[in-house]
Amino acid sequence: MQERETAAGATDDVDVVTRAVLTASRLLVAVSARSLAEVEERVTLPQFRMLVVLSTRGATNLVTLADLLHVAPSTAMRMVDRLIAVGLAERRLNPDNRRETFLQLTAEGRRTVEDVTARRRAEIAAIVERLTPTQRLALIEALAAFNEAGGEPLAAALEGADPHPLGWRVDVPVARDP
């Protein structure tokens, strides 16, 4: 059985808090991986992140998309090519500048983002439901403080209103797609 740290005396111990956050992040990564399980044969995590960015921003040119994902344009192009090959994204000409191409989600790409988001939200809700009301309040307060300290905006309460549906800001670096 794993020993639990008590709140008394642990609040000032950065190592104890860090271990608790690392444990929670391990749980959230597992939830994320399970939410992607149905699409993982078609989409890698970095590619899915690109889908999320396209979902939140709409049609975007390649250079802007690469900047938002903190990857080289050539890496972004390879990711886009893979997403186009599986029918999740498409290219279209910019009507105002025919030399520029926009990248956007297909209807299937939008459904993929919505389905993964719904699975992730449902699994997190099931975990939160197992907490007592007092624990939920403490979690809200702790995560709000943690997110504020890290500069992360609060996710919207209503489905569809969330600018970062999976908790990913577009200005945070991600792992590069191989």
Helices and strands as residue ranges (DSSP letters): H 14-36, H 45-57, E 60-61, H 62-69, H 73-85, E 89-94, E 97-105, H 107-129, H 133-150
